[in-house]
Amino acid sequence: MLTFAAEGSGQGRLEINGNSEPVSYELVVAREDDDSRQVRIRLMAPRDWLIKQGFNGEAVLVRSNGSRIEVRREEGVDVGSSISVALEGYDESIDNAEEIAQAYPELKH
């Protein structure tokens, strides 16, 4: 069972097909029963910008420290979608609390 461990927010750029747009993002760290951790990244992107860039369900969030995280949306985006579209990604490459805190200084414990 996942339990909440920490949260935070930051500023970055969303990249699609070589173009970028400034975005804010939220981070949530969840802890598993075995004490491993998972970082969920969530952001809202402008629907019209996504359509203009040829969004195909995947984009890359570039955080202020330069790290890159893939974010996606399972459903497509079209003019009938909300004006702001939620994209999510997960970082499961680090599961140690100390390493997560170093990799994501924007987290508040």
RACORRA-V584019 format. One line per field, one symbol per residue. ss: DSSP state (H for helix, E for strand, L for the rest). burial: b if it has 9 or more other C-alpha atoms within 8 Angstrom, else e. A space follows every 10 residues. Layout:
BEGIN
ss->???
burial->???
END
This chain:
BEGIN
ss->LLEEEEEEEE EEEEEELLEE EEEEEEEEEE ELLLLLEEEE EEEEEEHHHH HHLLLLLEEE EEELLLLEEE EELLLLLLLL LLLEEEEEEE ELLLLLHHHH HHHLLLEEL
burial->eeeebbbbbb bbbbbbeeee eebbbbbbbb bbeeebbbbb bbbbbbbeeb bebebebbbb bbbeeeeebb bbbeeebeee eeeebbbbbb beebbeeebb beeeeebee
END
